[in-house]
Amino acid sequence: MEVSKLSEKRTPYYLYDLELLEKTLQCIQLEAGKHANFHVHYAIKANANPLILNVVRKYGFGIDCVSGGEIERCLSAGFNGSQIVFAGVAKSDEEIKLGLKNNIFSFNVESMEELTVIDEIAEQLGVKANVCLRINPDIDAHTHANITTGRAENKFGLSKIETVDLIAKTMGLKHVTFRGLHFHIGSQILEMGDFKSLCNEINELQDKIESAGYHLEIINVGGGLGIDYVNPNTNPIPDFHAYFSTFADNLKVRDGQEVHFELGRSIVGQCGTLITKALYVKKGSVKQFVMVDAGMTDLIRPALYDAYHKIENLSVMQNVRLSDQPIGVADTDVYDVVGPICESSDIFVKNYEMPITSRGDILAIRSAGAYGEAMACTYNCRTLPKSYTLADMS
């Protein structure tokens, strides 16, 4: 693709490779499909762009929502309420009513007080709510502290020690139907050993639950599978075979039991790129800065999580500058790539070696399909980035 095509659109903007998204979904469908009792939900919090949802819907995946707004977005995109799992650590009364009125598949309940409220609202509406209890397994997923969710000190889930008592209390409510347990230990997990630890914890819990006389219809293991931010071109699709095989080999699934997954980043992470333009190259007394027109308002992950994203100078990669002055791709320099936001944390990467960059060059910030556009904001009264597909650039 010619850089001139990319520069015709006002930067910054998100560019989506829907062909890669389809290949990723096909891979998931193939690997999960090897196990008749495996069911996949797309975690919409990763990316709620209608372009993405329209593709996901075609593959028959369910949806994992964490807000009423996400439920409404999914319904607008053509998903049925019966496909929706509703998580979220603090559901409002209005959000619970929305879920009940649309007969969602299940509420993943985060506290006993929440469960009581769901029961009361279900009684008011004259319906029964399907619920799974979210259990905190106290597992260290060896990921960034801001995206771990399965430790005892995290705000998510109910105590695993009280699981049997919690099930008994749930079964005693008249307007909820207990369906099973939900777990989620964190995000950007690359070591299958962490998922194996989760399986072992679930196996131990399920033995205790069965000895107390209860049966679990559903085990929801959450998501968390990571992507390769360093080598997006080499590894555009995560190792879903290893992921699903880990659960198939280590989770002791009972007859008729369903295993549900909530994958987000691993589905959409690599199909999205943030396209930005170099505004200035500033030589300071200590460092050089490439100042681009994208900022932390467009992609907050580096500022929020110290996250790494590969950055490519597309103008140089194609040996063509917007000023029509060629430059050899072997000529590099070291830069901090920074944005225009009035915050010192508005930095995409520090001490980054890249081709010599000049004003007007088009840069691609890779692996931005997950938690990029979805977390964009209008701080500094900035405009939200638009989105396009590769087909729009032809």
N, C-alpha and C positions, 0 to 999 in steps of 0.2 A: 504493500500500500504506500502510495506517495505521501510524503510529509505534507505536501501542499493541500491534500485532501483533509488531513487532520487539522490544519491551521485555518481552514475555512469556517470552522465552528468556533464560537467564542469560548475561550478557555477561562477557568478550568471546567472540565466536564468529565463524566464517567463514560467509558467506552466498554461495552459488553460483547463478549464473544459467545453468542448463543449456541454456536456449533460445539464449542468446548463444553458448555453447560449440558447440552444433550448427550454428549459422549460420557460425561460424568454420571448423569442420571441413568444411562444405559448400563454403565458398569455397576452401579449400585443395584439396579434392578436384577442384573445377572447374578451378582454375588449373594444378595439377600434372598433371591428366589431359589437358591439351592437349599434353603431351609424353609419348609412349608409354614412354619409357625412364626417367622420373622416378619415384622411390619415396620415400615419406615415412615416417619413424619418429618416434614421439612420445618426447621426452626426459623420461622419468618423474621425473627429479630435480627438475623444476619443480614437480610436484604429484603425489603418489602416492595421493591419496584415492580409494578404490574408486568413489565417485560419479563421479569424473572418468574413471577407467579404463573403467568400464562403457560410457560414452558413446563414448570414443575407439575401443574395440574394435569397435563396431557399424560403423565406417567402414572397417574393414579395414587400418588403419595398422599398421606395424611398431612396435617398441619399442626405444628406446636406453636401456640400463642402465649404471650405473657402479658397481654393487656386487652381491654375492650376494643381499643382502636385497631389492634391487629386482627381481632375476630371480624370486625366490620370490613377491614381491607380484604380478608380472605373470602368473605361472603360475596363482596363486590366482584372478586376475581373468578367467581363461579364454583368455589368449594362449598360442599354441604356441611351443615353443622355436625353431622355424624362423623366427619373426618377430622374434627378439631379436638385437640387436647389443650386444656387451658391450665397453664402453670402460672407462676407469679407469686412473689412472696407476700404481697399485700393487695388482695383483690377487693375492690370497692363493692358496695351493695349494687350499684348500677351495673358493674361489669358482671357480677354473678347473675343478675336478672337477665342480662343479654345472653349469657351462656345457656341459661335454663330455657329461655324462650326459643332458642335455636336448637335445642335438644343436642347439645354437643356430646361428643363421645365420652369425655371424662374431665373432671376437675382434678388436678394434682394438688392435693391439700397440704398446706404448709404449717398449719397450727390447729390445735383443737378448738380454739375460739373461732377460727375461720370455718371449721367444719360445722360448728353449732349455727353460725350465721347462714351457711348454705342450707342446712336443714330447715331453718325457720323461713327463709325466703322460698324454698321449694314448697313448703306447706302453704304459704300465702298464694302461690301460683297454682297449686293443685297438681304438682308434678313430683317426680322423683329424680334426684340427681345422681348420676354415676360418679363415683369418686375413687381415686387411688391416693394412698397416703405417701407423701414424700418423706423418705427416711434418709437421715444424714448418716452415712456409713463411717465417718471419721477416717477417710483415706486421703493421704497426701498424693496428689496427682503430679507433683514435681513440675508445676507450671508457674506462671507469674502470679504473685500474691493477689493481684486484683482480679484474676479470673479463675481462682480456685473456689469451689463451692461445696466440697464434700468433707471439709474439716469440721470438727466439733465447734470451733470458735466462729464459723461462718454463720450468717443469718438465715441460711436456708435449711428447711427440712425439720423433721421431728427426731427425737432421740431414738437411736436404734435399741437402746436398753429397754425402752418402754413399748416396743413394737407390738407384742402380744396384747398388752392391756389396751393399747390404742385401737387395735382391731376389734376387740371386744366392745369398746365404747361405740365405735362406728357401727357395728352390727346392731347395736341397741337403738339406733336412731330410726325413726319411722319413714323419713322422707329422703333418705339417701340409700344408694345401693353400693356396697363395697365390692370393688372389682380387683384390687391388687395393690402393689407397691410401686413407687416411682423412686428412681435414684438419678443423680447427676453429680459427677465428682469434679468437673471443671472443664476448661476449654484449652484448645491447642495442645492436646496430648498426643505425643508421638511414640511413646513407649507402650507396647502391647502389655507389658507386665503390669501397668497400672490398671488396665481393664481386667486382667486376670485376677488381680487383687479384689476388684469389685465383685467378680463372679464368686470368688471364695467367700466373701462376706455375705453375699446373697444366699449362697448355698447353706451357710451356717444358720442364717436367719430363718430360711424356709424350713429347715429341719425343726427348729423350735416352734415355728408357727403350726406345722402339721402335727407335732406332738401335742399341741394344745387343742387340736380338733378343727383347725381352720384350713381352707383351701384358697390358693391364689389363682384367679383366672388370668391375671395379667401381671407380668413383670416388665416394667418400663426401665430400661437401663440408661436413659438419657442419651446424650451425644458426647461431644468433646474431642472427636478425632481431628487432628491438626493437619496443616498443609505445609509444603516446603516453600518458605518465603525466600530462601537463599537461591534456589534453583528452580524457578517457576517454569522455565522453558524445558528443562530436563524432566521434571516431575509434575506435570500439570494436573494429573489425577492421583489422589491419594491411594494407598494400598488397601482398598476395600476388601480384598480377599483375606488379607491377614486380620483385618478388623473383625469381620463377621465370623471368620473361623475361630478367632479367640473366644468368642461367646459360645459358638457351637461346640467347641471342644472342652470348655471349662464350666459352663453354666449347666447345672443339673435341672433341665426342664422336665416338668411332669407332663403326663399324657393330657393332651387337650389344652395345654397352657400356651398363651401367646406371649411372645417377646417383642416389645416395642422399642424403637430407636428414635432419637430426636437429633437428626444431623442438620447442621447449618453451615458453618464455615467450610467444611469439607466438600459441600455441594457447590457453593457459589464463590468461594474465596479466589480461585484462580481465573475465573471468567471475567473479572472486572479489573479495569485499569483506570487510574486517574490521570488524565491528560492535562498537562500544565505548560506554561510558557515561561522561559527565562526573561525576566524584566531587566535585571541588571546583574553584572558581576562586579562585586565590590571587594577591593583589596584592602584589608585592614592591616594593622601593624603586626598582628599575630596570625591571622587566618584570612582565607579567601572565602567569600560567600557568593553562592548562586542564589539570587533572590527571585523566586517564582511567584506566579499570580495565584497559585493554590496555597491554602493555609490550613491550620488546625481546625478551622470551621468546616473544611471540606473532607479532611481525613484526620481524625483526632487520635488514632491509635499510637503513633509515635510519641505524642505528648502525654497521653494517658497511661500507656503501658510500656513505654520505652521500646516500642515495637520496631522491628526492622522491616523495611520494604525495599526491594531492589529498584534502583532508578536507572533508566536507560535514556540516553540522549538520542532520540530518533532521528534528529536532523543529521547528526554525525554518522550514525549507523548506516544511513543510506548515502553517505558521502555527499550530501546536498544540504546546503544551508538555505534559509529563507532569503538570504542576500545573494544566493548563487555563488558563493565563494567556497569551493571545496576545501576539505581539511582531512588529513590522514587520520584514521581511527586509532592508530598506534600512539598518537600524541595525547598524553593524559596529564591531569593535574589533580590536586587534592582540594576539596571544597567542603564547606558546610552548606547543605541545601536547606534554605529557610523560606518561610512564607511572609506575608505582609501584615499579619495580625500583630496588634500592639501588645504582645506578650513574649517574654524571653523564652518560653517553652515552645514557641511556634517554630520548631525545627524538625525537619524530616529525617535528616541524618547528619552526623558529624564526621569530619576527617575521612571523607568518602572520595576514593580515587575513581575518576570518570574521565571520559574524553574532554579535551579542552572545550569549554562551553562559552558561548557568547550570547549577547542580547538577541532575543527572537528565536532561540532554539526551542524546539518542542521536546519536552521530556515526558516519559511515561513512568508513573509510579505504580509498580506492578503489585499483583496479589491483593487488590483493593476491593474485591467483590463482596467481601464479608465485613460488616461493621465499618464500612466506609460511608457510602451514601446514606445508610440507615441512621448514622450518628451525626450527620451533618447538621449545622445550626447556622443561625443568622447573627451571631455575635459580631460586633463592630458594624452592624447594619449591612452585612454582606448578603449577597444574593445566593440562594441555594444553587448548587451545581446542577446543570441539566444532565440528561443521560441519552446516549445514542447506542446503536448497535453497529457492528462492522458493516452490515448491509447498508446503513445510512451513509457510509463513507465511499461507497462505490460510485 
